[in-house]
Amino acid sequence: LEEAFEITLRNHKDEAIEVRVVEHLSRWSEWKILRSSLSYTKLDSSTIEFRVPVPANGETKLTYEVRYFWP
């Protein structure tokens, strides 16, 4: 099974920010990130975290694709 995600983050402040995006990959315990627009950190067996910079009065799109494996 493969899934693709696009998350749009908007910042209406006058200064740049960093947003912590935590994603739970709960479909199955075996998975692999195929593509990602930003780097991520694996927090545990089913959770990843992105630190997304968002410019002042702007937006950033985070995209990633994950593949789940069954034995």
ChimeraX attribute file (.defattr): number of C-alpha atoms within 10 A of each C-alpha:
attribute: neighborCount
match mode: 1-to-1
recipient: residues
	/A:1	10
	/A:2	12
	/A:3	11
	/A:4	13
	/A:5	10
	/A:6	12
	/A:7	11
	/A:8	10
	/A:9	16
	/A:10	16
	/A:11	18
	/A:12	13
	/A:13	12
	/A:14	10
	/A:15	11
	/A:16	15
	/A:17	16
	/A:18	12
	/A:19	14
	/A:20	11
	/A:21	14
	/A:22	15
	/A:23	13
	/A:24	12
	/A:25	17
	/A:26	12
	/A:27	12
	/A:28	13
	/A:29	12
	/A:30	14
	/A:31	18
	/A:32	13
	/A:33	15
	/A:34	12
	/A:35	13
	/A:36	16
	/A:37	11
	/A:38	13
	/A:39	12
	/A:40	16
	/A:41	11
	/A:42	12
	/A:43	12
	/A:44	9
	/A:45	13
	/A:46	15
	/A:47	13
	/A:48	16
	/A:49	16
	/A:50	18
	/A:51	15
	/A:52	18
	/A:53	17
	/A:54	21
	/A:55	18
	/A:56	14
	/A:57	13
	/A:58	14
	/A:59	15
	/A:60	14
	/A:61	14
	/A:62	18
	/A:63	14
	/A:64	17
	/A:65	15
	/A:66	17
	/A:67	17
	/A:68	16
	/A:69	13
	/A:70	8
	/A:71	3
